[in-house]
Amino acid sequence: MALDRKATPNDLNAFWMPFTANRQFKKAPRMFVAAKDMHYTTADGRQVLDGTAGLWCCNAGHCRPRITEAIQRQAAELDYAPAFQMGHPAAFELANRIIDIAPKGMEHVFYTNSGSESVETALKIAIAYHRARGEGARTRLIGRERGYHGVNFGGISVGGIVTNRKVFGTMLGGVDHLPHTHLPGQNAFTKGQPEHGAHLADELERIVALHGAETIAAVIVEPMAGSTGVLLPPKGYLEKLRAITKKHGILLIFDEVITGFGRLGSAFAAQHYGVLPDMMTTAKGLTNGVIPMGAVITTAEVHDAFMAGPEHLIELFHGYTYSGNPIASAAGIATLETYKEEGLFERAAEMAPYWQEALHSLRGTRHVIDIRNEGLIGAVELEPIAGEPTKRAFSAFLKAYDKGILIRTTGDIIAMSPPLIIEKPHIDQLIGTLKEVLDGLE
Ligand code: PXG
């Protein structure tokens, strides 16, 4: 029997939508029914240019045949294999291919099903790593203001997005935060990495002095903070964080859920910025967003600390039913093949200067108070409507959708992160339409 896939279901009530204004949406639903390469098709038959790669995840564009076929083939051949105490070839193959493109020094892969789970996994590994080495007092976790590390309890505890935290109780104990690196007074309209703010990494020394290094397990930051509105690391900042963490025996975790898989023009931000963390959390672009999958990538040093004791014992009491799921693994392999065959990471780097100039051409447009960019990421910050924060950007989002482009908003910031297959005429359309939208806004 064919699936019922009506473009407009007759009742929208049951589905409680994530991170969505449910009542607003259900009064005027925005439905996608198909996608191909750079475009979505809406239920009413319009083409919408994807300015956000879905949710920062479809880096190779949509419905790419190699990925679709790999999923179909795997689903028909081996649908599921137990993730614990059993294996299947695709999960090992994918891990090897991830390590092939990861920064030198990264040697192991632990699978999850999302960015949020990758974060929880990395935080747990960090604490257990120190304990395995006889430093069990290192349990504190340091995040950063305005950081986004998913929505589970560890992630919102180290995260610093107030709305994602404040109604959910007391969080994890033993967490502290670095200040964020956003200095609009000094760095507004900077192209790429800003000049000012490396000194903010020195705040880690203050936190270490306050708690004692011997109580701190890890620092987790997004090398470039995406969700909070594209906040770039000031020049020298990540290098300083690395030096201070290393000096005090603290693990450094880069949350590369957005920056991983070519977004900045290298496989990972760690390579783009030339700073090697101890662990990287990933998801999204790993499978082109097509099948849920995440991965924590670690150095040999982190992994090897667990490989002691009797060999019949489980080394790490952690994992998910779907860790390394066969269909997700097949999707991951096909995705990495697509990136490689089409040279998409290099393509992102080549397209970045054109993207940068197009974005910054919006300087001077109505309401625009800052523009930021790196790789194929861009943000346009709007002056909020007095007393009604977020409203202006949300209106821009709705108008943009009506005019055939998909953008994202967070607060009064518009964020864009198109698929890496984007062509110059698409960039012109995206930025040109956004300008029209902004010119027409209250
Ligand atoms: N870490 C980072 C750095 C992220 O950006 C997560 C963890 C969580 O991933 P999952 O797969 O659990 O959602 C993210 C997710 C947006 C937006 O528009 C960003 C994310 C997700 C959805 C929307 O900014 N980032």
Boltz pocket constraint, residues with backbone or C-beta under 6 A from the ligand:
constraints:
  - pocket:
      binder: B
      contacts: [[A, 55], [A, 56], [A, 113], [A, 114], [A, 115], [A, 116], [A, 117], [A, 119], [A, 148], [A, 149], [A, 150], [A, 151], [A, 222], [A, 226], [A, 227], [A, 228], [A, 255], [A, 256], [A, 257], [A, 258], [A, 283], [A, 284], [A, 408], [A, 409], [A, 410]]
      max_distance: 6.0
